[in-house]
Structure formats: C-alpha cells, structure tokens
Amino acid sequence: MSFLKEIERRRTFGIISHPDAGKTTLTEKLLLFGGAIQEAGAVKSNKIKKGATSDFMEIERQRGISVSTSVLAFNYKDKKINILDTPGHKDFAEDTYRTLTAVDSVIVVIDVAKGVEEQTEKLVGVCRMRNIPMIVFINKLDREGKDAFDLMDEVEQKLGLRVTPLSFPIGMGYDFQGIYNLWEKNINLFSGDSRKNIEETIAFDDVQNPELNKIIGDKPAERLREELELISEVYPAFNRQEYLEGDLQPVFFGSALNNFGVRELLDCFIEIAPAPRPKESDTRLVKPEEAKLSGFVFKIHANMDPKHRDRLAFVKIVSGTFERNKPYLHVRQNKSLKFSSPNAFFAEKKEIVDISYPGDIVGLHDTGNFKIGDTLTEGENMSFKGIPSFSPEHFRYINNADPLKAKQLEKGIDQLMDEGVAQLFTLELNNRKVIGTVGALQYEVIQYRLEHEYGAKCSYEPFPVHKACWVKPDDAKNEEFKEFKRIKQKFLATDKYGQLVFLADSDFTIQMTQQKYPSVKLFFTSELD
C-alpha cells in the first residue's frame, strides 16, 4: 500500500472525561469492535478478575482508576485506529495534557446523570485552545439521567461548544428503548442484554412511517417525531469542515457498558475524523506526507513489563516513516540513535514493527536518552513545541526509609521523574530532595512504585510551599539577581534539568518578589526545551 494511503487510513485520537464517566469502558468496547479483544472486563466489577485491558499498572487495578495513558491500536473496516486512553482523575491531568499534544482528534465522554463535570471543562479547554476536532459521547443512557436537550444545552454553555446531534435517544433510563441514528437514518433497539456483543439495527428512512409505532409504541413514536423536528430547527446541520476546524461538535448517545450506540459512534468517527495532521515545530510547519521522518516523545513509561526493568519512550510520528535499525538524530543531544526493537501496540500486546507511519505511536526502549518533549528527525535540526511542564501544587520532602537501599531509591526517583509522574527539586542550601506533584494521589503512586518496582522505601515530610516558579533573570550578572539569590537562598532549588526554581510559600510572596526584583522573571510552566 502506498505511503499516502497508509497516512490516510490512520486515525489517532484521545478519549477524555471526568473520572467515572465511562472512558475506559468505552475504550474496551471500541477494541471489541476491532476484534482486538474477545471479551471486555468491567473496570469496577470485582467478580471479573480480568480487569480492563487498558489498565495495566497494579495500583490501577486496585483503585479501579487509570493513572497512566495507555496506547491501544486496532484495525476496523479499512482504518488503522490508535487510541490514547487518558487518566480522568485530576491528579494525573498533566499526563493527559501532554497526551493531547499527540492526538489528531478527541472523543469527550459525558455521564448522562452528572452532565458536564469540572475535569471535562479543563480538558475541553485545552482542546479548544488547540482547535482539536471533538466528538461528544453521552454515556450511561440505561440509567436515569438529564433530558437530552438539557444536556446538549449544558455542553454548549459550560464547554463553549457548538453541537449537533448525530444520534438521539428514544426514552431514557427505565424507559430507554434505543437510539435513532440521524447520521445513518436507522433505529437501534436496546435489548438490555449486555452479553450480546452487537445489537441489531433496523433501517428507517422515514420516521413518519407507521411501522415505527408498532416497534416502539405510539407515545414514544410521537415523541421521537417531535424531538427530531425540533433538532432540525434548532441545531445546525453537520458540516465536516466545521468539525475539522474545531467549530462544530457532533453528539452521540449510548451506553458503553451495554455496548450500545458504540458502533454508531465508531462508524461515523472513521468517516469524519481527521487523518494525521501537520504539526508546528520551532522552525516550520511539518506535514505528515513529507518523506523524512520526524516525531516527538510525549510520554515515558518505566517498567512496562515488571519482569524486565525497561523504560519505553512513546513517540508520535509526525512525518515520514519510522524504520527499524535506521539511524535517527536525537535533536537535543545531537547524536544518532538506532532502534532494533521498536514496539507497536495492539490492545494490551506489544509487538516489534519494521515500519511505522505518521499518526502511529511507537514505543522505543530507552536507557535514559529521552526526556518528554524530545524530537527525532532524519538530520534536520528542529524541535516540536508545546509540551508543557506545570507548576506543582503539592510539595513534600522525600526521605530514604531504608539506608541500605539508597541507590535503588535514587534510581527509582530518577526514572519516575523522567516519566513526568512528578517533579524533583533539590534545595540549594542543603541538597535535600523535594518532590512536587500536580495532585496529592501521586505521592501514593510514587511510594507504591518505588517499593514494588525498585525495592526502595521512602517516607515523606510536609514542606510548606505554595508554588514552584521557574526563574529567568534578564541578566544573570546584575546586582538585583545576586541580591534575589542571597535573600531567597532558603527557598531556591534546581529542577531535574538544572533550571533555577523559586519555591514560594504564598501568592503574596510571589507578588512581593516580583515587585522587589522586577528584572527577575518568574514562570509557572516550563516549556520542556
């Protein structure tokens, strides 16, 4: 198959939502359609020991939440689909923000009873900033929930989106009978039997047809006709160009747990979603159809396989083809690297691939060469931009709880920080180590993983810091900067990359410092350069 055809058949997207809206369940059902897994394991149910395919870290299985982004790929019809399943929990939002730099489109999952929740607002905000095409999937229709029109209003108002429904529920909760698919003009009846893998659909070109009354009953049929008329008056017709530009968001309804409405979503998705898109670098716009390879690391995961202590760097291919055993330039280190066993992902399994195309995610075994945000090319000196590191909001001293295991602890912390789980600061005054995280739950994850993956125990002590600010003086030699360093000595640290960081104890301190030392600039995010 030609290079351009391969690009055209790729669809790389992320699934985002508030925790518990059913994101991981939706991922599972999409894999089911792709024939990538034989049965889906509910994430919450303890009866099924299988656990969800996409949650492979022990702590995720215990908590029933996803804490790291997993990459899942499958073929459906003639398309190659790459899903990046992101953690919904706000403590792991940083991982999700970075993942959004690697997707070409997004599916937003919303719980029918809870509506738009806080984490969804934040994530959709990031997508809107980058004009990422979004499809909205309203989930859990087999439970009592809000009215479909009220929900769409809420999505428009709270998320600032402009929506148009491409499927619509017939009834809800106890009265839920199925879905009318406006995209394909057919009705999918809900049997409530979650053991059935795929529901039957009935083609229905004309909702005025009296057959409809026989199938769903007189009242529901009348109501559906009224609702469909209202939709055609109130909502804009679907326009693919507007969707691709991020100006229009199609809405689907369904119940992922019962595998209902998922096929409609997937069938429409592969038709309308964008193939791999161009990406801006620090020197130019890079297009997928260019012959030379370029790609960037958006995630690093240590110990993917507990049996082998390995680190995988996840690379999103932007242009050209990635070939096994071919040397590529690691731009930041300015050295040539080649990879003998690049991994592709197929559901939970990893397999070695000889060639990968734009839109694909490749896992590269890493011995410590990569940082998040690194760029690989065939020799061109450029870097992809926009992979942020956020200012942490929680800080604790980390202490070694077992003096004999100092080396293991150091190695463990080093690798987990490379993954971007948290940030490490070393105080200038006494070299004590401070760990900063975006969410408090990460401390547990770090402690658990240090013990189970590196055999090292750590304890924490509170450290009263409000925010970490990266320090960039206008002139490192001027008196003002020297004065700042002398006065604030107790609160200065360096991050993992040796950049100077001011650990401020309150917003007031930050304001006063900026007033007193105007030539010393403070930043709350550090673009990984």
C-alpha positions in Angstrom: 0.0 0.0 0.0 1.4 3.4 -0.9 2.8 5.8 1.8 -0.1 8.3 1.3 -2.7 5.6 1.6 -1.2 4.5 4.9 -1.4 8.0 6.2 -5.0 8.4 5.0 -6.1 5.2 6.9 -4.6 6.3 10.3 -6.9 7.8 12.9 -5.2 8.8 16.2 -7.4 10.1 18.9 -7.7 10.5 22.7 -10.6 9.8 24.9 -11.1 12.4 27.7 -13.6 12.8 30.5 -14.1 13.3 34.2 -13.3 10.1 36.2 -16.1 7.5 36.2 -17.9 8.8 33.1 -17.1 5.5 31.4 -14.0 6.3 29.4 -12.1 3.1 29.9 -15.3 1.1 29.3 -15.8 2.9 26.0 -12.2 2.1 25.0 -12.8 -1.6 25.8 -15.9 -1.7 23.6 -14.1 0.0 20.7 -11.5 -2.7 21.0 -14.2 -5.3 20.9 -15.4 -4.0 17.6 -11.9 -4.0 16.2 -11.7 -7.7 17.2 -8.7 -6.8 19.4 -10.1 -8.5 22.5 -12.5 -11.3 22.9 -14.4 -10.1 26.0 -14.5 -6.9 27.8 -13.7 -6.8 31.5 -15.6 -4.2 33.5 -13.2 -2.0 35.4 -15.3 -1.8 38.6 -16.6 -5.3 38.9 -14.6 -7.5 41.3 -16.3 -10.6 40.0 -14.3 -10.4 36.8 -10.7 -10.9 37.6 -9.7 -9.9 34.1 -9.6 -6.1 34.7 -9.8 -3.7 31.9 -7.3 -4.3 29.1 -6.1 -0.7 29.2 -5.3 -0.5 32.9 -2.0 -2.4 33.3 -0.5 -1.0 36.4 -1.1 -2.8 39.6 -2.3 0.3 41.5 -4.8 1.0 38.8 -6.3 -2.5 39.2 -6.7 -1.9 43.0 -8.2 1.5 42.7 -10.3 1.0 39.6 -8.9 4.2 38.1 -6.5 4.8 35.2 -3.4 6.7 36.2 -1.2 6.5 33.1 -2.1 6.9 29.5 -2.2 3.7 27.6 -1.9 3.3 23.9 -4.2 0.8 22.1 -4.4 0.2 18.4 -6.7 -1.9 16.3 -8.0 -2.2 12.7 -11.6 -1.5 11.9 -13.0 -1.7 8.4 -10.0 -0.5 6.4 -8.8 2.0 9.0 -5.9 1.7 11.5 -7.1 3.2 14.7 -4.8 4.4 17.5 -6.5 5.3 20.8 -4.8 7.1 23.6 -6.8 6.3 26.7 -6.0 9.1 29.2 -6.4 9.2 33.0 -9.5 11.2 34.0 -8.5 11.7 37.6 -7.4 15.3 38.1 -4.3 14.4 40.0 -3.0 12.9 36.7 -4.1 15.7 34.5 -0.5 16.6 33.5 -0.2 13.2 31.7 -3.4 13.9 29.9 -2.4 17.5 28.8 0.8 16.0 27.3 -1.1 13.3 25.5 -3.3 15.9 23.9 -0.3 17.1 22.0 -0.1 13.7 20.3 -3.7 13.2 19.1 -5.4 14.4 15.9 -8.9 14.4 17.4 -10.7 13.7 20.6 -13.8 11.9 21.9 -15.3 13.6 25.0 -17.3 11.2 27.3 -20.1 12.7 29.4 -22.2 10.9 32.1 -25.9 11.4 31.4 -26.8 11.8 35.1 -23.9 14.1 36.1 -23.6 16.1 33.0 -20.5 18.3 32.4 -18.1 17.9 35.3 -15.1 20.0 36.3 -12.3 17.9 34.8 -14.1 17.7 31.5 -14.2 21.5 31.4 -10.5 21.8 31.9 -9.6 19.2 29.3 -12.0 20.5 26.7 -10.5 24.0 27.3 -7.1 22.6 26.3 -8.6 21.0 23.1 -10.3 24.3 22.2 -7.1 26.2 22.6 -5.5 23.8 20.0 -8.6 23.6 17.8 -8.7 19.8 18.1 -11.8 18.3 16.5 -14.1 16.8 19.1 -17.0 14.3 19.1 -19.1 14.2 22.3 -20.4 10.8 23.5 -23.1 11.0 26.2 -22.9 7.7 28.1 -24.9 5.6 30.5 -28.3 6.1 28.9 -29.6 2.9 30.5 -29.6 4.9 33.8 -31.9 7.7 34.8 -30.3 11.0 33.7 -30.9 14.5 32.5 -33.1 15.3 29.5 -31.1 15.0 26.2 -31.9 18.6 25.1 -30.9 20.0 28.6 -27.6 18.0 28.3 -26.8 19.5 24.9 -27.5 23.0 26.3 -25.2 22.3 29.2 -22.4 21.1 26.8 -22.8 24.3 24.8 -22.9 26.6 27.7 -20.3 25.0 30.1 -17.9 23.8 27.4 -18.4 26.6 25.0 -19.0 24.2 22.2 -21.4 24.3 19.2 -23.1 20.9 18.9 -25.3 19.0 16.6 -26.7 15.6 17.5 -26.0 12.7 15.1 -27.9 10.2 17.2 -30.7 10.7 19.6 -32.2 8.6 22.4 -35.6 7.1 22.5 -36.6 7.4 26.1 -34.1 7.3 29.0 -33.2 5.2 32.0 -36.1 2.9 32.7 -38.0 3.8 29.5 -34.9 3.7 27.3 -35.7 1.8 24.1 -32.9 2.6 21.8 -31.4 5.2 19.6 -32.3 6.9 16.4 -29.2 7.4 14.3 -29.5 10.6 12.3 -26.2 10.0 10.6 -27.3 6.7 9.0 -31.0 7.1 9.3 -31.8 3.9 11.2 -33.0 2.8 14.6 -31.0 0.7 17.0 -33.2 -1.1 19.6 -31.9 -1.7 23.0 -32.4 -5.2 24.3 -30.7 -4.6 27.7 -28.8 -7.8 27.3 -25.2 -6.8 27.9 -24.0 -10.3 26.9 -24.9 -9.7 23.3 -21.8 -8.3 21.6 -23.6 -6.3 18.9 -27.2 -5.2 18.7 -29.3 -5.4 15.6 -30.4 -2.2 13.8 -33.4 -1.5 11.8 -33.1 0.8 8.8 -35.6 3.6 9.0 -35.5 6.3 6.3 -38.8 7.9 7.2 -39.8 8.4 10.8 -43.4 9.2 9.7 -43.7 5.5 8.7 -46.5 3.9 11.0 -44.2 0.9 11.4 -42.3 3.0 14.0 -45.4 3.0 16.2 -45.5 -0.8 16.1 -41.9 -1.1 17.1 -41.6 1.4 19.9 -45.2 2.2 20.8 -47.5 5.1 20.0 -46.4 7.6 22.6 -42.6 7.2 22.2 -43.0 7.3 18.4 -44.9 10.6 18.6 -42.3 12.0 21.0 -39.4 11.0 18.8 -41.0 12.6 15.8 -41.4 15.9 17.7 -37.9 15.7 19.0 -36.4 15.1 15.6 -38.3 18.0 14.2 -37.0 20.2 17.0 -33.5 19.1 16.3 -33.7 20.1 12.6 -35.0 23.5 13.6 -32.6 24.3 16.5 -29.3 22.6 15.6 -27.0 23.3 12.6 -26.7 20.6 10.0 -23.4 18.6 10.3 -20.6 20.1 8.3 -17.4 18.1 8.2 -15.2 21.1 7.5 -16.5 23.0 10.6 -16.0 19.9 12.7 -12.3 19.5 11.5 -11.6 23.2 12.3 -12.9 22.7 15.8 -16.1 24.9 15.2 -18.8 22.2 15.4 -19.0 19.1 17.7 -21.3 16.1 16.7 -23.0 14.4 19.7 -23.8 10.7 20.1 -25.8 9.0 22.8 -25.3 5.4 24.1 -24.3 3.1 26.9 -20.8 1.9 26.7 -21.3 -0.7 29.4 -24.1 -2.3 27.4 -22.2 -1.8 24.2 -24.9 0.3 22.9 -24.5 3.2 20.5 -20.8 2.5 20.3 -20.8 1.1 16.8 -22.7 4.2 15.5 -20.0 6.3 17.1 -17.2 4.3 15.6 -18.7 4.1 12.1 -19.2 7.8 11.9 -15.8 8.5 13.5 -13.8 6.7 10.9 -15.6 8.6 8.2 -15.3 12.1 9.5 -12.3 12.1 11.9 -9.1 13.6 10.5 -6.1 11.6 9.3 -2.8 12.7 10.8 -2.5 16.5 10.9 0.5 18.8 10.3 2.4 20.0 13.5 4.2 23.2 14.2 7.9 23.0 15.1 10.2 25.8 16.3 11.3 26.4 12.7 8.4 25.5 10.4 5.1 23.6 9.9 5.8 19.9 9.4 3.4 17.9 7.1 2.7 14.2 7.5 3.3 13.4 3.8 6.9 14.7 3.9 9.3 11.8 3.1 11.7 12.4 6.0 10.9 11.1 9.5 10.1 13.4 12.4 8.4 12.6 15.7 8.4 13.6 19.3 8.4 11.9 22.7 5.2 12.7 24.6 5.4 10.1 27.4 7.9 7.9 29.1 6.8 4.9 31.0 9.2 2.9 33.2 8.7 -0.8 33.9 6.0 -1.5 31.3 6.8 -5.1 32.0 7.5 -6.0 35.7 9.6 -8.9 34.6 12.1 -6.7 32.7 13.1 -3.3 34.1 12.6 -1.4 30.9 11.6 2.1 30.0 9.6 2.9 26.9 9.6 6.3 25.3 6.3 6.8 23.4 7.0 8.6 20.1 4.2 10.1 18.0 5.3 10.1 14.3 4.6 13.4 12.6 6.0 12.8 9.2 7.9 10.2 7.1 8.3 6.6 8.1 10.0 5.2 11.2 12.1 2.2 10.2 13.7 -0.4 12.5 17.5 -0.3 12.7 17.7 3.0 10.8 19.7 5.8 12.5 17.8 8.9 13.5 19.0 12.2 15.0 18.2 12.9 18.7 18.0 16.6 18.3 18.6 17.8 21.9 21.6 15.5 22.4 22.7 16.0 18.8 23.5 12.3 18.5 22.5 9.5 16.2 20.5 6.6 17.6 19.0 3.5 16.1 16.4 1.1 17.5 16.5 -2.6 17.0 13.1 -3.3 18.5 10.6 -0.5 18.1 7.2 -1.6 19.6 3.8 -1.0 18.2 0.8 -1.6 20.4 -2.1 -3.9 19.7 -4.6 -3.8 22.5 -2.5 -5.0 25.5 0.2 -6.7 23.4 3.3 -5.0 22.2 4.9 -6.3 19.0 8.1 -5.3 17.2 7.4 -3.5 14.0 9.7 -2.8 11.0 7.9 0.3 9.7 5.5 2.8 11.2 3.7 5.7 9.6 2.6 9.2 10.5 -0.1 9.1 13.2 1.3 5.9 14.7 2.7 5.7 18.2 5.9 3.8 18.6 7.4 2.6 21.9 11.2 2.8 21.9 13.3 1.0 24.6 15.2 3.7 26.4 18.2 3.6 28.6 17.9 7.2 29.7 18.4 9.1 26.5 14.9 10.6 26.3 13.1 13.3 28.1 9.5 14.3 27.5 9.4 16.7 24.5 12.4 15.3 22.7 12.4 15.3 18.9 13.7 12.7 16.5 14.5 13.6 12.8 16.5 12.3 9.9 19.0 15.0 10.5 17.0 18.3 10.4 17.7 20.4 13.4 14.2 21.3 14.7 12.0 20.7 17.8 8.3 20.3 18.2 6.8 22.8 20.6 4.1 22.9 23.2 4.7 20.1 25.6 4.4 21.8 28.9 5.6 21.0 32.4 3.2 22.5 35.0 4.0 24.1 38.3 3.3 21.6 41.0 0.7 22.4 43.7 1.8 19.9 46.4 5.3 19.6 47.9 6.9 17.1 50.3 10.4 16.3 51.4 11.3 12.7 50.4 13.4 10.7 52.8 15.0 7.3 52.4 13.3 4.9 54.8 15.9 2.2 54.3 19.6 3.4 54.3 20.8 0.2 52.7 18.7 0.9 49.6 19.9 4.5 48.8 21.0 3.5 45.3 17.7 1.9 44.4 15.8 4.9 45.8 17.9 7.3 43.7 17.4 5.2 40.5 13.7 4.8 41.2 13.1 8.5 41.7 15.2 9.4 38.7 13.2 7.1 36.4 9.8 8.1 37.8 10.6 11.8 37.3 11.7 11.1 33.7 8.2 9.7 33.2 6.8 13.0 34.3 4.9 11.5 37.2 6.1 14.3 39.4 9.0 16.8 39.6 12.1 16.7 41.7 13.6 19.8 43.2 17.0 19.8 45.0 17.3 22.6 47.6 20.4 24.8 47.0 21.0 25.2 50.7 21.3 21.6 51.9 20.7 19.4 48.8 17.6 17.9 50.3 15.2 16.5 47.8 11.7 17.8 47.4 9.0 16.2 45.3 6.4 18.4 43.7 3.2 17.0 42.2 0.1 18.4 40.5 -2.1 16.1 42.6 -1.8 14.5 46.0 -2.6 11.0 44.9 0.7 10.9 43.0 2.6 10.5 46.3 0.9 7.2 46.9 1.7 6.1 43.4 5.3 7.0 43.8 5.7 5.3 47.2 4.0 2.2 45.8 6.0 2.0 42.7 9.3 2.7 44.4 8.7 -0.2 46.8 7.2 -2.7 44.2 9.3 -1.8 41.2 12.7 -0.7 42.7 12.6 -2.4 46.2 13.1 1.0 47.9 11.1 2.5 50.7 10.6 6.2 51.2 8.8 8.4 53.7 7.5 12.0 53.2 7.6 15.1 55.4 5.4 18.1 54.7 7.1 21.1 53.1 5.1 24.3 53.2 5.4 25.6 49.7 2.6 27.2 47.7 4.0 27.1 44.2 7.2 26.5 42.2 8.2 29.3 39.9 10.9 28.9 37.3 13.3 31.8 37.5 14.7 33.6 34.4 16.7 36.8 35.1 17.0 39.4 32.5 20.7 39.4 33.3 22.3 36.7 35.4 25.2 39.0 36.3 23.3 42.0 37.6 23.2 43.1 41.3 19.4 42.7 41.6 19.6 39.0 40.7 22.5 38.4 43.1 20.5 40.1 45.8 17.5 38.0 45.0 19.6 34.8 45.3 21.1 36.0 48.6 17.8 36.9 50.3 15.8 34.0 48.9 18.6 31.4 49.4 16.5 29.2 51.7 13.7 28.9 49.0 15.8 28.2 45.9 16.2 24.9 44.3 17.1 23.4 40.9 14.8 21.1 38.9 15.9 17.9 37.2 17.3 19.8 34.3 19.4 22.2 36.4 17.0 25.2 35.9 16.6 27.5 38.9 13.3 27.4 40.7 11.9 29.6 43.4 9.7 27.8 45.9 7.3 30.4 47.1 5.2 30.0 50.3 2.2 32.1 49.1 0.8 34.2 46.3 1.6 37.2 48.4 5.3 36.3 48.4 5.3 35.9 44.6 3.7 39.3 44.2 6.2 41.0 46.6 9.1 39.3 44.9 8.1 40.4 41.5 7.7 44.0 42.7 11.0 44.0 44.6 13.1 42.3 41.8 11.4 43.4 38.5 14.3 42.1 36.4 13.9 38.6 37.7 11.1 36.9 35.8 9.0 34.1 37.4 7.1 31.5 35.3 4.6 28.8 36.3 5.2 26.5 33.4 8.4 25.4 32.0 8.3 24.5 28.3 10.5 21.5 28.1 13.2 22.7 25.7 
